[in-house]
Amino acid sequence: MQTTIHIRTAILSDAAAVCDLLRNSILQSCIQDHKNDPAILSGWLGNKNTDTVGAWLASPSNYSVVAEMGRQIVGIALLTDKGKIALIYVSPNLQQAGIGKRLLCALEEQAVAWNLPMVQIASTSTAQTFFLQQEYKVLGEASSCFGIQTSLLGKRITVKSNASQRVPGRCKCSAES
């Protein structure tokens, strides 16, 4: 079995696989949030189609990365140029294997490159513990257009005067696992 996880920039041809990953992850891993409510699921999954996902991946104002195991996409993360983490999902059968942490690290490194002072996410209750473990702080409640309770979480991104240098202690997401 292939166990090496590779993090790379997402490309338009990833859209169908990313769409499947998003839908499966929401359906299987976020039950605590959607409670199998058809109205919530309809709203949450409604824009998870190949055309919309492709537009997100192709947008120059977004930075998106995927995690691959072999040729299979097992994770997706997307950061907007405004510092909003719009997506971070991992295949349900591979959660808690460090993939989410590596995806998040890649987004944080892009935030450094963009000189963003902070990144934020409207986190589901399912994902909140993960973000708190990655030094995110609760900033307040956030509204979700899908009808679920979310918390606004944020993390200050600090860089040295030379933005190309890593801050000591930052993760090294390009390392193979």
Number of C-alpha atoms within 10 A of each C-alpha: 5 7 9 12 22 21 23 15 15 21 13 16 12 18 22 16 16 27 21 16 21 24 20 17 19 20 17 13 19 17 14 12 19 20 12 13 11 10 11 17 20 11 13 19 16 12 13 19 16 18 14 14 19 20 13 19 23 17 12 10 12 19 21 26 22 28 26 18 16 13 9 13 21 26 29 29 25 24 25 20 17 15 22 18 24 16 17 22 25 26 22 18 11 12 15 11 11 12 25 23 18 25 26 23 19 26 25 25 21 18 25 22 13 13 15 17 14 16 22 20 24 24 25 19 15 13 17 20 12 15 19 14 10 13 12 19 17 18 14 11 13 16 12 14 10 15 15 17 16 20 20 18 22 23 19 15 16 16 19 11 7 8 14 11 11 15 15 8 6 10 16 12 19 14 10 10 12
